[in-house]
Amino acid sequence: MRSQELITAMADQKLWTSPGGKTPHATLYAAMLREINEKKADARFKKVDRGQFEFRK
């Protein structure tokens, strides 16, 4: 999924609400990339394409 799709899915399921930020998808994207870069193989996410991630099992 792309970060914008994740934000929409989380909001639809009432799992998350934006604290008023204008670009929550950009914040999520940056956080996911940061985790991938810092934790390498132990990261919860995997980048599979430009702007697209999947959850590691």
N, C-alpha and C positions, 0 to 999 in steps of 0.2 A: 504494500500500500504506500501511497505517497503521504507526506505529512498532512496535507490539507484534508485528505480522506480520513486519516486517523482522527484529526480534530473533529470533523463532522460526525464520525461514528461514536466517538466518546461523548460528544454533546447530546446526540440523539438518544443514547442509552443512559443519559444523566450520570455518567461516570466522572465528568469533568466540566467545569465552566471556566471561561476566560476571566481573569481578574481585571479585564478592561484593556488588555493590550491590543494594539492595532494589527499585529502580525503574529498571532500565536503559532501558526504553522511554521514560520521562520524560526521561532524560538525552539519549537519541538525538533525541527530538522537539525539545528545546530547542536542541541543536546544529544541527539542520537549519534551524530557524527563524532562528537566529543567522546562519548562512551565507547564507540567502536575504536577510535584512535588510542584511547587510554587503556582499555581492557583487552584489546585484540581478540583472541579466541574465546575469552570469557565474557564478552559483551552479550547483552540480551538480544541485540539486533544484528542483522547482516545486510549490507548494502548490496542489492542485486542488480540495480540499473541506475541510471542517472535520476536522482531524486526518489528512488523507490527502495523500500526496505522490507525485510521479512523478519519475523520473530524466530529466534533460534530456539529449538526445543531442548 
